[in-house]
Amino acid sequence: MYSNFMEHGIEYAKQAVKEDDTGNYSKAFQLYMNALEYFQAQLKYEKNQQIEKTIRERCLGYLKRAEEIRAVLDNGGSVPASNGDASVAAQPKTSPKPKDGGGKDKEDPEKAKLKAGLDSVIIREKPNVKWSDVAGLENAKLALQEAVILPVKFPQFFTGKRKPWKAFLLYGPPGTGKSYLAKAVATEADSTFFSVSSSDLVSKWMGESEKLVSNLFQMARDSAPSIIFVDEIDSLCGQRGEGNESEASRRIKTELLVQMQGVGSDDHKVLVLAATNTPYALDQAIRRRFDKRIYIPLPDLKARQHMFKVHLGDTPHNLTESDFEKLAQKTEGFSGSDISVCVKDVLFEPVRKIQDAEYFMKSSDGMWVPCEPKQRGAVKTTLQELDAQDLASKVLLPPITRADFDKVLARQKPTVSKADLEVHERFTKEFGEEG
């Protein structure tokens, strides 16, 4: 039960700061005292020294502010501006807002610097990846539409106890389209999209990493509706207590836990979307913060067939629907990334044919194309010789054929092992759901 003390303390502290800012000091005092009770209870059981130190520092700040309010309320005077330390859940302003709405404090220079550092993670130009571009993964797309599209377009649907999902974890083998799905969300959602990695949040300066996390969430709330996408979240939030865990890593995890708890308990219209290839490496507390954990598996037959078409695009080819189906059958166990690499390799096959060709012939439209020696009109020459005669612009690449794919697939193997798949399937049975 003690694990709930921290969460209750954070919630009361956040409400206290809100009431303090609006000038409702009597209620703020009571909420500060409630928060202190829960934090004191947490201290009895807390074993992490860094978290214990943080809680004690916060408690001193809250206690000082509560005493200031109590002393003035008892004497019937006016309450001074808050000088208390920032709360674990949200930072109180340095002074309450005037009741008449006049006056506006200048932004803290340190906060301005941190926000400037995070400015690059905002994706202002949409990636132009549509839902239809994502092959398969219908359950994942439906769940993300429920969380991202519907609340913005139809807010009247989400009233009372019906609240949109607040945190999604996409997990699965490498190359299955987790980041690609996030790009589709960024394209389709009418929201501010923050895309961050561990390098965006880890600072060499002591204490700055957790401030970056706090400011990231504050920027997201200020820009709501918004989405925070954290790629490779396991690099930030590995299991606590591991031997190679740094102090900075512990602080980032603690701050991320606190901020995600804040997102889940109020209606700021902020969705946290994260991706990982190693779900078991995630800290348990972080994992619990994701109310939706969706497995992004290897593509099925129809998805692979669609991927071959998408990656070929409008490149000239003579493949039939039957050819695409047979290619999908031959690539069982391939990830989306594997298929992308395969098609990229195949796209160079016509170029290789041109470079290796020793005979060319003129087509009906006057273009030179590679041919067999015995073909009618065949001329013994090479690409280099044609180039020397300024005829390179008249050389036409042959269309891609099924044989080109067979040649490439003969030397390419899938990158995801059966052992990797078993790990993700086991995690899905224990903690996740099928995508």
Secondary structure, 3 states (H helix, E strand, C coil): CCHHHHHHHHHHHHHHHHHHHCCCHHHHHHHHHHHHHHHHHHHHHCCCHHHHHHHHHHHHHHHHHHHHHHHHHHHCCCCCCCCCCCCCCCCCCCCCCCCCCCCCCCCCHHHHHHHHHHHHHEECCCCCCCHHHCCCCHHHHHHHHHHHHHHHHCHHHCCCCCCCCCEEEEECCCCCCHHHHHHHHHHHCCCEEEEECHHHHCCCCCCHHHHHHHHHHHHHHHCCCEEEEECCHHHCCECCCCCCCCHHHHHHHHHHHHHHHHHHHCCCCEEEEEEECCHHHECHHHHHHCCEEEECCCCCHHHHHHHHHHHHCCCCECCCHHHHHHHHHHCCCCCHHHHHHHHHHHHCHHHHHHHHCCEEEECCCCCEEECCCCCCCCEECCHHHHHHCCCHHHECCCCECHHHHHHHHCCCCCCCCHHHHHHHHHHHHHHCEEC
